[in-house]
């Protein structure tokens, strides 16, 4: 039987979120770089190192072990997929609280069909649109959110919600509505996406195309010309999986 461990792709994802390398993690853990390199080769780190790894990566121990409860964790994409599209590159999974897991649902029509469980999506911040399509995101502290979207569930453990302020994204997205982002879902041309650039700015746009190392983004409100940026200037692209109406969120009791 294969020995359980902390998935390396999850550790790598959290390192990427902080802009750190495995060598940095080794230094934080006061261990040799060869030890961390061996974890990468084996696909994971020992469970008994979970508390100190969690402390170094600024997340909860439960977050490191979440992928052992069911679905396989999805690796962070660092470039184009085999189909030439872009996957979510850096997932802000530590920004959202650990939501509850839905029970397995069985169909009572015909043969029993087991549906994969999903997670409630936490609202971790608000997005204020600007006239040029650029946005400012006011994230809540790590591990906290002020509301939850109970009517939508996601199989992406890093899924998060943002409340939209202002009407600059009309008619597609209205003030007071919520957008649900799934960082680990591959964005396809025609999808609405949240894009963060390496200079810290961000936009909500439509992904038009990706080719020859460039990304073309269209305006949500159709009044702004498309923009083209090199992939080297993009920190992440997160697919907008759903737009939820006003009143969808409920307050989280703290």
N, C-alpha and C positions, 0 to 999 in steps of 0.2 A: 504494500500500500504506500502510495506517495505521501511523504510527510507534508503536513499543512504548513504554509508559511504566509508571510505578508507579500502580496503580489508586487513584483518589481515595477510593473507598468504604472501602478498607483503611486509608488514612491517617486518614480520618474516624473509623473504628472505634477505632483506637489512640488518637486524641485523646480520644474519648469515654471510653475506659477510664481515662484519667488526669484526666478532668474539665477538659480544656483546649479552647481555641478555635483556629481557624485563625490568628487574629492572634497568638496566643502562639507558634505554630510559626514564623511569619514573623520574630518577634523572635529566636527561638532560632537561626534560620538567617541572621540578619543581612541580611535581604532585605525588600523592601517588601511591604505587605499586598496590593498590586495583583498582585504576582507569584503569591502563593498563591491569590488569587481567580481568576486566570487558569487555574491548575492545576485548580481545582474546575470551572470552566466547560468545560475541555477533557476532564475526566474522569480526569486523571492528572498526575503530575509527571515531569520528565525523569529518565531512568535514571542520568545522571551525578550527580544529587543524592542518590542512594540512600544512600551512606555517612553523609552528614551528617544526613539525615532519620532514618535508623535510630538514630543516636546521640541525637538529640533525643527520639525516641519510645521509647528504651530497649528496642530489639529488634534482632535480627540483620538484616543486609542480605538474607540469604537469605529471611527471613520476608516482607520487602517484595516480593520477586520471586516468591514461591511460586505466586501465582495465574496467572503467565505460563506455567506448565508444563503447564496443562491446563484444568481446570474454571474457569468464570467465578467470580470472588469474589462472595459474597453480601453485599449492603449491610446495615448495621446498621439495625434498625427502631427508630423513635423513638416509636411509638405504635401505634394500631390498624391492622390490615391492612384491605383492602377487604372482607373477610368479617367484620370486627368482632372478630377474635381478636388475641391478643398474640404477637409474635415475640420471639426472644431479643434483648434490648435492648443489653446491653454484653457482648461476648464476651471472656473472659480468655484470648485466644489466645496472648499472650506468656508465659503461665505454663507452657505445656507445651513440651517440646523438640520439635524438628522430627523426626517419626517417619518411618520408611521408607514408600515408596509401593508399593502392591501392583501387580504387572504386570497388563496387560489379560488377561482370561480369555476364552477362546473355547469355546463349547459344541460338543460332538461329537455332539449329537443333532439331526438335521434340519439346517436352515439354520444357518450360523455366526452366533452371537449375541455381540456384543462387550459385555461388562459394564463399567461404569464403575469405575475403580480407586478404592480407599479407602486410608485411613491407619490405621496402628496407633494405639491410644489409650493415652496416657501417664497414669499415676496421679500426680497432682500434690499430693495431700494426703489428709487423713483427716477424716471428719465424725463428730462425737460428738453423738448425739441427746439431747435433754432431755425430761422428762416432759410438757412443754407443747407439744412439737413444734418448739421452737426449737433451733437447732444452732450449733455453733462449727466453723469450717473452718480447719484448720491448713495453709495453702498453703506449698508449697516455693518457694524463690527463683525469680525470673524465669529462664526457660530451662532449668529443671531438673525432674526427676521421679525418684522412687526405684524405679519399677516400670513395667511395660508390660502391657497386656492383649492378647496376641497372637491370642486366639480371636475378638476382635471388631474390625471395621474400620469406619471411618466416612468418609463423603464430606465431612463438616464439618471444615474445616481447624482449627477452634477446639475440637473435641471434647476432653473431658478426663474422667478417672476419679477417683472418690473412694472410699476404703475406709471402710466403716461400722463404727463402734465402738458397743458397747452394744446393748441389745435394745428400746429405746424405739420402734423403728419396726416391730416385729413385729406381725402375722405376715407382712406383705408384704415387708419387708426385714429380714434377720437380721444379727446381728453377724458380721463377717468377710467379708460379701459386698461387692461393688463396684457402685456406680451409675455409669453412663456418661451424661454430659450433653452435649447438642448445642446450643450457644447459638444457632446460626443456623437451627435447625429451629423452625417455628412451633408453639407449644403450643396444643393443642386441649382443650376441656372433657373431663375424665376422665383427662387425662395427669397422671402424677406430675411434679412440677417442683421445682427448687431456686429459691427466691425470696430475693433480698437486698433489704432495705429501706434507705432513705436514711440511717437512723440507725446503720447498720452491722450490725444484727442480721440473721439469716437463718433460713429454715425449709425443711424438706422437706415438701411438702404435695401434695394433689391439687387441680388447677385445676378449680373447679366452674363458674364463669361469669365473664364480663367484660361489663359494660354500664353505661351512664350514668357513665362515669368511675370505676367501682369494680371491684374484683376480689374474688371470694369464693374462699376456700381451705379445703378440707376436711382433716381429720386423716388421717394415714397409718394410725394404729393404731385408729381408730374410737372412741377413748375421750375425745377432745377435741372440743368444739363448733367448728363452722366459724367462721372469722374473715373479716371484710370490711374491706378497706383501699382508700383512694383511690389511683388510679394515680400521683398526684403523690408518694406516699410510697414508691414502688417503684423501686429502682435497676435491677434486671433480673429477668427470669424465664427460666430455662434448662430446657428440656424434658429429662426423664430418658428416654433412649432405650432403655436396657437395664439389667437387674439381673443381674450376673454372680456365679456361685457362689464359695464359698471356694476358694482354691487356683488361681484363674484367672490371677493375675498372676505375672510372672517378673521377677526383679531386673535392672535395667539396669546394665551394666558401665560404670563411669566411669573 
